[in-house]
C-alpha cells in the first residue's frame, strides 16, 4: 500500500485531485485517526455533495463517532490501478526485480527514467512525483 507520506506528497507537490469512488482508500488527518485506513463504500462511507463541496459521509454504526469529514481532512491513498491511470502513457514498463518493482517512465521533457521501490504503489507514486 502507498505510504501516507507519499500520498501527502502527491496531494501537496503534484496537485493530484481526488474524486471519491467506491473502493477508494483514505486516511483522516486527525491525530487519533491517522493510522486508520478507511474505504469508500456505498454502504458505510459514501461521497455526499452539498452545494460546491464534497464530504465523506459515515453511515450506520461502523464509525459511530463520525458523521462526515470534508475532503480537505482526508488523504487519498490511491491504489495501483489508479496510480497507473495517473501515469497514463508516460508509463513504459513495470517489472519485478530483486528488492522490489522497477518502473520505467517518460518524464515531461521526454527523457526516460527508471526507479525501484519495494512496493509497487510507492514506485508508481515516486514516478508521479518526478513528472
C-alpha positions as CSV (number, residue, x, y, z in Angstrom):
1,X,0.0,0.0,0.0
2,X,1.2,3.5,-0.8
3,X,2.7,5.2,2.3
4,X,0.8,8.2,3.9
5,X,3.9,10.4,3.3
6,X,3.8,9.6,-0.5
7,X,0.1,10.2,-0.6
8,X,0.5,13.6,1.1
9,X,3.3,14.5,-1.4
10,X,1.1,13.6,-4.3
11,X,-1.6,15.9,-3.0
12,X,0.7,18.8,-2.0
13,X,3.5,18.6,-4.5
14,X,1.8,17.2,-7.6
15,X,-1.6,18.6,-7.1
16,X,-3.3,15.2,-7.7
17,X,-7.0,15.7,-7.1
18,X,-9.4,13.1,-5.8
19,X,-12.9,12.4,-6.9
20,X,-14.0,9.7,-4.3
21,X,-15.5,6.5,-5.7
22,X,-16.5,3.2,-4.1
23,X,-13.3,1.2,-3.3
24,X,-11.1,4.2,-2.7
25,X,-8.9,4.2,0.4
26,X,-8.2,7.2,2.6
27,X,-6.9,8.4,5.9
28,X,-8.4,11.1,8.1
29,X,-5.9,13.9,9.0
30,X,-6.6,13.8,12.8
31,X,-4.1,12.6,15.4
32,X,-6.2,9.8,16.7
33,X,-7.3,8.6,13.3
34,X,-4.2,9.0,11.1
35,X,-3.2,5.3,11.5
36,X,-6.7,4.0,10.4
37,X,-7.4,3.3,6.7
38,X,-11.0,3.8,5.6
39,X,-12.7,2.6,2.4
40,X,-15.3,4.5,0.4
41,X,-18.3,2.2,0.2
42,X,-21.9,2.7,-0.8
43,X,-23.0,1.1,2.5
44,X,-20.8,2.7,5.2
45,X,-18.8,5.6,3.7
46,X,-20.0,7.5,0.7
47,X,-19.3,10.8,-1.0
48,X,-22.1,13.3,-0.5
49,X,-22.3,16.5,-2.4
50,X,-23.6,19.7,-0.8
51,X,-23.5,22.9,-3.0
52,X,-19.9,23.0,-4.2
53,X,-18.4,20.8,-1.5
54,X,-18.0,17.0,-1.4
55,X,-17.9,15.4,2.1
56,X,-17.4,11.8,3.1
57,X,-20.5,10.7,5.0
58,X,-20.2,7.9,7.5
59,X,-23.4,5.8,7.6
60,X,-24.5,3.2,10.0
61,X,-22.8,2.2,13.2
62,X,-19.4,1.1,12.0
63,X,-17.8,4.5,12.5
64,X,-20.4,5.7,15.0
65,X,-18.4,8.7,16.3
66,X,-18.1,10.2,12.8
67,X,-20.8,12.0,10.9
68,X,-18.8,13.3,7.9
69,X,-15.5,14.7,7.0
70,X,-14.6,17.2,4.2
71,X,-12.2,16.1,1.5
72,X,-9.5,18.5,2.8
73,X,-9.5,16.4,6.1
74,X,-8.9,13.2,4.1
75,X,-5.8,12.0,2.4
76,X,-6.5,9.7,-0.6
77,X,-4.4,6.5,-0.7
78,X,-4.5,5.7,-4.4
79,X,-4.4,2.0,-5.5
80,X,-2.1,0.5,-8.0
81,X,-4.6,0.8,-10.9
82,X,-5.3,4.4,-10.0
83,X,-1.7,5.3,-10.0
84,X,-1.2,3.6,-13.4
85,X,-4.1,5.6,-14.7
86,X,-2.5,8.8,-13.4
87,X,0.8,7.9,-15.1
88,X,-1.1,7.3,-18.3
89,X,1.0,6.9,-21.5
90,X,4.1,8.1,-19.6
91,X,4.4,4.6,-18.1
92,X,6.6,2.4,-20.2
93,X,7.1,-0.7,-18.1
94,X,6.8,-2.3,-14.8
95,X,8.8,-5.4,-13.8
96,X,9.7,-7.2,-10.7
97,X,13.3,-7.2,-9.8
98,X,15.3,-8.3,-6.7
99,X,14.3,-6.0,-3.9
100,X,11.1,-4.7,-5.4
101,X,9.5,-3.2,-8.5
102,X,11.2,-1.3,-11.3
103,X,9.1,1.4,-13.1
104,X,10.3,2.9,-16.3
105,X,8.5,6.1,-17.4
106,X,8.9,9.1,-19.6
107,X,9.3,12.5,-17.9
108,X,7.6,15.7,-19.1
109,X,10.7,16.5,-21.2
110,X,10.6,13.1,-22.9
111,X,13.6,11.7,-21.1
112,X,13.3,8.1,-19.9
113,X,13.7,7.3,-16.2
114,X,13.7,4.1,-14.1
115,X,13.3,3.8,-10.4
116,X,12.8,0.9,-8.0
117,X,10.8,0.5,-4.7
118,X,9.9,-2.5,-2.6
119,X,6.2,-1.6,-3.0
120,X,4.7,-1.3,-6.5
121,X,2.3,1.5,-5.4
122,X,5.1,3.5,-3.9
123,X,7.2,3.0,-7.1
124,X,4.3,4.4,-9.2
125,X,3.8,7.3,-6.8
126,X,7.5,8.2,-6.8
127,X,7.4,8.2,-10.6
128,X,4.4,10.6,-10.5
129,X,6.3,12.9,-8.1
130,X,9.2,13.3,-10.6
131,X,7.0,14.2,-13.6
